[in-house]
């Protein structure tokens, strides 16, 4: 009985006895049966975490924060990847439910549909669920932890405007992503407030990867877009675009300034350290799991929105005179 009390963390055992029991258990290689304990206590001490991919720089720090905090609270994390597939997301969530997780933290696969069957199931089953990032119509009934991306993007555009830039190209993200839309909205609002006419020809749909950034940079050049600065939906797109433009002989920030979003590790160590928005990734993870714990205790918390700050580095400078940019084909023939 004493051993059982020690193993389940009961308080009415002396420190000396507890230490002896733990030492003997370690010497014997004894590991408690978590499944048996969960059947007895009706608590699995498991939390489900669903993200697009662990290789996404945004989620590395978020996951670290969630796991650190979960360990402090005595919970284990069961991780699942969706690879941005709705079908895989549905399978992952159902598997976690079958594992009897006590709560879920989900970075959704965003889509334009106003409803989603799997999220409706979570509501019906009353499984405590927190959305990592901005909410969309199909998951609007859940609490979330997000950064204020519109305000942060607004600050990034204001920074470029303060340097004299008026022809600012914006490399937008997927239209189904609320975060990408918030960043575009922040850019537009800053231009409006500065009485700078919005030029739709300077808004390009870029996606969210390095490769998509490289591709959209070629589009800028081929369309002879007149810009003195580029603001990108994230750091990967910004760096992908920069790689292409640098290869074409352009200089940063002499010929054009560049701002990203996210403050991924690569941004500070890029060949021209990237000015970017510093997302509070670790604090977002902490905020999300703290919200989940409060929901699991039956409390009624509210969603969390954290501020993000601008990190000014070497990729932004005063606006140059803007000559016509030659197309890629013209550059290759010179």
Backbone torsions as a table, in degrees:
resi	resn	phi	psi	omega
1	UNK	NA	-40.0	179.0
2	UNK	-63.4	-43.6	178.5
3	UNK	-61.0	-43.7	179.7
4	UNK	-60.5	-42.2	179.0
5	UNK	-62.1	-43.7	-179.3
6	UNK	-61.8	-44.2	-175.1
7	UNK	-68.8	-25.6	177.8
8	UNK	-100.1	9.2	171.6
9	UNK	79.3	23.8	178.7
10	UNK	-63.0	147.8	-174.5
11	UNK	-88.4	-18.7	-172.8
12	UNK	-88.5	42.4	175.1
13	UNK	-130.8	136.4	-177.0
14	UNK	-65.7	155.1	-180.0
15	UNK	-61.8	-37.4	-180.0
16	UNK	-63.9	-46.5	-180.0
17	UNK	-65.6	-40.8	179.6
18	UNK	-60.9	-42.8	179.6
19	UNK	-63.6	-41.2	179.4
20	UNK	-62.7	-44.3	-178.8
21	UNK	-63.2	-45.1	-179.7
22	UNK	-63.9	-36.6	179.6
23	UNK	-66.6	-45.1	179.7
24	UNK	-64.0	-41.6	179.0
25	UNK	-61.5	-41.4	178.9
26	UNK	-65.9	-41.2	179.3
27	UNK	-62.6	-34.5	-178.4
28	UNK	-86.1	-8.7	-176.2
29	UNK	70.6	28.4	-176.7
30	UNK	-76.9	131.1	175.2
31	UNK	-124.3	122.0	-179.2
32	UNK	-60.2	147.9	177.9
33	UNK	-82.2	102.3	-176.3
34	UNK	-63.9	-34.7	-179.7
35	UNK	-65.2	-42.7	178.9
36	UNK	-64.9	-40.7	179.2
37	UNK	-62.7	-40.4	-178.3
38	UNK	-66.6	-33.8	177.5
39	UNK	-66.9	-35.5	-179.0
40	UNK	-75.8	-43.2	-175.1
41	UNK	-91.1	-12.3	-175.4
42	UNK	60.6	31.2	177.5
43	UNK	-138.4	121.1	-178.7
44	UNK	-86.1	-18.6	-175.1
45	UNK	57.8	33.2	179.2
46	UNK	-116.3	139.0	173.0
47	UNK	-122.0	138.8	178.1
48	UNK	-94.9	136.8	178.7
49	UNK	-126.9	120.2	-176.8
50	UNK	-118.6	118.9	-179.9
51	UNK	-134.5	162.1	178.9
52	UNK	-63.8	-46.4	-178.4
53	UNK	-168.0	140.1	178.4
54	UNK	-70.6	-18.6	179.3
55	UNK	-78.9	-12.4	175.7
56	UNK	-67.4	119.9	-175.1
57	UNK	-57.4	-27.0	-179.9
58	UNK	-62.5	-37.4	-169.9
59	UNK	-90.0	-12.8	-178.7
60	UNK	-58.1	-50.2	-179.6
61	UNK	-73.2	-34.7	178.3
62	UNK	-61.7	-47.5	-179.9
63	UNK	-63.6	-41.1	178.8
64	UNK	-58.3	-44.8	-179.6
65	UNK	-63.8	-43.0	-178.8
66	UNK	-63.8	-43.8	-178.8
67	UNK	-68.4	-40.1	177.8
68	UNK	-59.3	-48.0	-177.2
69	UNK	-68.8	-38.9	179.0
70	UNK	-61.6	-41.5	179.8
71	UNK	-62.4	-41.4	177.5
72	UNK	-59.6	-35.4	-175.7
73	UNK	-89.6	-0.8	178.0
74	UNK	85.0	20.5	179.3
75	UNK	-110.3	152.4	172.1
76	UNK	-107.1	150.8	-179.3
77	UNK	-104.5	131.3	171.3
78	UNK	-106.7	115.3	-172.0
79	UNK	-98.6	138.0	176.6
80	UNK	-135.8	143.4	178.0
81	UNK	-108.7	143.5	179.0
82	UNK	-105.8	-16.9	-175.9
83	UNK	52.7	31.8	-179.8
84	UNK	58.2	32.0	178.2
85	UNK	-110.8	125.0	178.5
86	UNK	-61.2	-42.0	-179.4
87	UNK	-63.0	-44.0	-179.8
88	UNK	-68.0	-34.4	176.6
89	UNK	-61.2	-45.6	-180.0
90	UNK	-61.0	-44.3	179.0
91	UNK	-63.1	-44.2	-178.2
92	UNK	-61.9	-46.0	-178.9
93	UNK	-64.1	-41.8	-179.8
94	UNK	-65.9	-36.5	177.7
95	UNK	-65.6	-39.6	178.6
96	UNK	-67.1	-38.4	176.1
97	UNK	-61.5	-40.8	179.8
98	UNK	-65.9	-24.6	176.2
99	UNK	-81.2	0.1	178.8
100	UNK	61.8	43.8	174.1
101	UNK	-64.1	148.6	-176.8
102	UNK	-88.6	-11.6	177.7
103	UNK	-166.6	161.8	-177.3
104	UNK	-130.0	141.3	171.6
105	UNK	-121.4	119.8	-170.7
106	UNK	-129.4	126.3	166.1
107	UNK	-94.0	104.5	-167.2
108	UNK	-68.1	157.9	165.1
109	UNK	-85.5	107.5	-173.4
110	UNK	-75.4	140.2	176.8
111	UNK	-147.6	168.0	-177.0
112	UNK	-81.8	-15.8	-177.9
113	UNK	-60.0	137.1	-179.4
114	UNK	-75.7	-17.0	-177.9
115	UNK	-133.9	158.0	177.6
116	UNK	-144.8	129.4	-176.4
117	UNK	-60.6	-42.7	-175.5
118	UNK	-68.8	-34.3	178.5
119	UNK	-74.3	-30.7	174.2
120	UNK	-66.7	-36.3	177.1
121	UNK	-63.6	-40.9	178.9
122	UNK	-61.6	-39.5	177.7
123	UNK	-65.2	-45.2	-179.2
124	UNK	-62.3	-39.1	-177.5
125	UNK	-83.9	-2.5	177.6
126	UNK	55.5	40.3	176.9
127	UNK	-84.0	120.7	179.3
128	UNK	-55.4	123.7	-174.1
129	UNK	-139.4	133.2	176.8
130	UNK	-121.0	134.5	177.7
131	UNK	-88.1	129.7	175.6
132	UNK	-90.2	105.1	-177.9
133	UNK	110.6	-169.3	-177.0
134	UNK	-70.5	149.6	177.3
135	UNK	-86.3	150.7	173.2
136	UNK	-120.8	167.9	-178.2
137	UNK	-51.4	-39.4	-175.4
138	UNK	-71.8	-15.4	179.2
139	UNK	-128.3	25.2	-172.7
140	UNK	-70.8	-16.1	-176.9
141	UNK	-86.1	-0.4	-180.0
142	UNK	-101.6	156.5	172.4
143	UNK	-74.5	158.8	-179.9
144	UNK	-147.4	162.9	172.0
145	UNK	-122.1	122.8	-174.9
146	UNK	-144.2	163.5	170.3
147	UNK	-95.8	155.6	-179.7
148	UNK	-81.7	81.5	-172.5
149	UNK	-69.2	-33.4	-179.9
150	UNK	-65.8	-45.6	179.4
151	UNK	-63.9	-40.6	-179.5
152	UNK	-65.8	-43.3	178.4
153	UNK	-64.6	-39.1	176.5
154	UNK	-57.4	-42.8	179.3
155	UNK	-65.7	-38.4	179.1
156	UNK	-64.4	-42.9	178.0
157	UNK	-66.3	-40.5	177.3
158	UNK	-59.5	-38.0	178.4
159	UNK	-61.4	-45.2	178.5
160	UNK	-65.2	-40.7	177.9
161	UNK	-62.3	-37.8	-179.6
162	UNK	-66.3	-21.5	178.0
163	UNK	-88.5	2.0	177.3
164	UNK	97.2	3.9	-179.5
165	UNK	-77.2	133.5	175.6
166	UNK	-125.4	-17.6	177.4
167	UNK	-109.1	85.9	-173.8
168	UNK	-109.2	113.1	176.1
169	UNK	-78.1	141.6	178.3
170	UNK	-118.4	124.1	178.7
171	UNK	-98.4	100.0	-170.4
172	UNK	-84.2	157.9	178.8
173	UNK	-94.1	-170.3	-178.5
174	UNK	-59.5	137.3	-176.2
175	UNK	-67.3	-21.1	179.2
176	UNK	-80.9	-9.6	-177.2
177	UNK	-88.7	117.5	177.9
178	UNK	-60.6	-36.3	179.4
179	UNK	-64.2	-44.1	178.8
180	UNK	-62.4	-39.7	178.9
181	UNK	-67.5	-36.9	177.1
182	UNK	-63.2	-40.0	-178.4
183	UNK	-67.9	-38.9	176.2
184	UNK	-65.9	-40.5	179.6
185	UNK	-63.8	-38.2	178.2
186	UNK	-64.3	-40.2	176.3
187	UNK	-61.3	-47.9	-178.6
188	UNK	-63.9	-39.5	-178.3
189	UNK	-66.0	-39.6	179.6
190	UNK	-64.6	-39.6	177.8
191	UNK	-64.6	-43.6	-179.7
192	UNK	-60.4	-45.6	-178.5
193	UNK	-65.4	-27.4	180.0
194	UNK	-91.9	6.2	-178.7
195	UNK	58.9	34.9	175.4
196	UNK	-101.3	123.1	-177.3
197	UNK	-64.6	131.8	177.6
198	UNK	-73.2	126.0	178.7
199	UNK	-109.7	105.3	-178.3
200	UNK	-60.0	-21.6	179.4
201	UNK	-70.5	-12.1	179.2
202	UNK	-100.0	6.6	176.0
203	UNK	-105.6	120.7	-176.7
204	UNK	-122.8	139.0	178.1
205	UNK	-86.0	115.1	-168.9
206	UNK	-113.7	-15.0	-174.8
207	UNK	81.7	-138.1	-175.8
208	UNK	-150.0	10.3	-174.9
209	UNK	-116.2	167.8	175.1
210	UNK	-57.0	-46.2	-177.5
211	UNK	-62.8	-39.0	178.6
212	UNK	-69.6	-31.8	174.9
213	UNK	-66.0	-40.5	177.1
214	UNK	-63.6	-41.9	-178.2
215	UNK	-65.7	-42.6	-176.9
216	UNK	-71.6	-27.0	176.5
217	UNK	-64.8	-38.7	175.6
218	UNK	-63.3	-36.5	178.0
219	UNK	-64.6	-41.5	177.5
220	UNK	-57.1	-44.8	-177.0
221	UNK	-70.6	-44.1	-178.5
222	UNK	-65.9	-30.4	178.2
223	UNK	-88.5	3.5	178.1
224	UNK	53.0	40.8	179.7
225	UNK	-62.6	134.9	179.9
226	UNK	-93.6	104.6	-178.3
227	UNK	-140.2	149.3	171.9
228	UNK	-112.5	-7.2	179.4
229	UNK	-152.2	154.9	176.3
230	UNK	-128.0	131.4	172.7
231	UNK	-116.7	125.9	-174.1
232	UNK	-111.3	153.8	-178.3
233	UNK	-64.2	-29.0	174.2
234	UNK	-154.8	173.7	-176.5
235	UNK	-65.8	-34.7	-178.5
236	UNK	-64.3	-45.8	177.7
237	UNK	-62.8	-42.2	-179.9
238	UNK	-60.3	-46.3	-177.1
239	UNK	-71.3	-37.2	175.8
240	UNK	-60.5	-44.4	178.1
241	UNK	-64.7	-41.9	-179.6
242	UNK	-61.0	-43.0	-179.9
243	UNK	-56.8	-45.2	-179.4
244	UNK	-66.0	-46.2	-176.6
245	UNK	-68.6	-35.5	177.0
246	UNK	-65.6	-37.6	178.1
247	UNK	-64.8	-25.3	179.6
248	UNK	-86.3	6.8	174.8
249	UNK	93.6	2.2	178.1
250	UNK	-80.3	157.7	-175.8
251	UNK	-121.4	141.2	177.4
252	UNK	-113.9	127.2	1.1
253	UNK	-97.8	15.8	-177.1
254	UNK	-61.3	-49.7	-178.7
255	UNK	-87.3	-34.2	177.6
256	UNK	-159.1	150.3	175.5
257	UNK	-93.8	159.5	-175.2
258	UNK	-142.3	131.5	177.3
259	UNK	-129.1	135.0	176.0
260	UNK	-106.4	-159.0	179.4
261	UNK	-155.7	127.9	175.7
262	UNK	125.8	-32.3	-175.4
263	UNK	55.8	49.8	173.9
264	UNK	-66.9	157.2	-175.9
265	UNK	-55.5	-37.6	-178.1
266	UNK	-63.7	-26.4	-173.0
267	UNK	-66.4	-40.2	-178.6
268	UNK	-72.3	-25.3	-175.3
269	UNK	-106.7	11.2	174.3
270	UNK	-66.0	159.3	-176.3
271	UNK	-55.5	-33.8	167.9
272	UNK	-117.2	102.7	-177.1
273	UNK	-46.1	128.7	-167.8
274	UNK	-88.1	126.7	167.4
275	UNK	-68.1	134.7	-172.9
276	UNK	-160.0	171.6	174.5
277	UNK	-90.9	128.0	-178.5
278	UNK	-88.7	96.4	178.5
279	UNK	-71.8	139.5	-179.8
280	UNK	-82.1	68.5	-169.7
281	UNK	-63.0	-45.5	-179.5
282	UNK	-65.2	-43.5	179.5
283	UNK	-65.5	-30.5	176.1
284	UNK	-64.2	-42.5	177.7
285	UNK	-62.9	-43.1	178.7
286	UNK	-62.9	-43.6	-178.9
287	UNK	-63.2	-39.3	-178.2
288	UNK	-64.8	-46.7	-177.1
289	UNK	-72.8	-31.3	175.7
290	UNK	-66.6	-37.8	174.2
291	UNK	-61.4	-42.9	-178.8
292	UNK	-63.4	-42.7	179.7
293	UNK	-61.5	-40.3	-179.9
294	UNK	-66.0	-39.5	176.9
295	UNK	-64.3	-40.6	-179.3
296	UNK	-67.1	-25.0	177.3
297	UNK	-85.4	0.4	178.5
298	UNK	86.2	12.1	178.0
299	UNK	-80.9	174.3	-179.8
300	UNK	-125.0	71.9	-179.7
301	UNK	-75.9	176.0	175.6
302	UNK	-116.6	158.9	-179.8
303	UNK	-60.1	157.4	-178.4
304	UNK	-113.7	132.3	173.9
305	UNK	-124.5	119.8	-176.1
306	UNK	-105.0	146.3	178.9
307	UNK	-79.3	151.0	176.7
308	UNK	-122.8	144.1	-174.1
309	UNK	-113.2	153.3	179.5
310	UNK	-83.4	131.8	174.1
311	UNK	-107.7	111.7	-176.9
312	UNK	-92.9	121.1	-180.0
313	UNK	-126.4	-152.3	-169.1
314	UNK	-81.6	-7.9	-173.4
315	UNK	-84.6	-0.4	178.0
316	UNK	-123.1	139.3	179.6
317	UNK	-157.1	-177.4	-178.1
318	UNK	-58.1	147.6	-179.7
319	UNK	-67.1	132.0	176.3
320	UNK	-87.4	172.0	166.8
321	UNK	-63.4	138.7	-173.0
322	UNK	-103.2	92.0	175.1
323	UNK	-77.0	162.6	175.9
324	UNK	-61.2	128.9	176.7
325	UNK	-80.2	125.7	176.8
326	UNK	-67.9	156.1	176.1
327	UNK	-72.1	164.7	179.4
328	UNK	-58.5	-41.1	-178.0
329	UNK	-63.3	-39.4	178.6
330	UNK	-66.2	-39.1	178.6
331	UNK	-62.1	-40.5	-176.5
332	UNK	-68.6	-25.5	-177.3
333	UNK	-90.9	-11.1	-179.3
334	UNK	-79.2	NA	NA
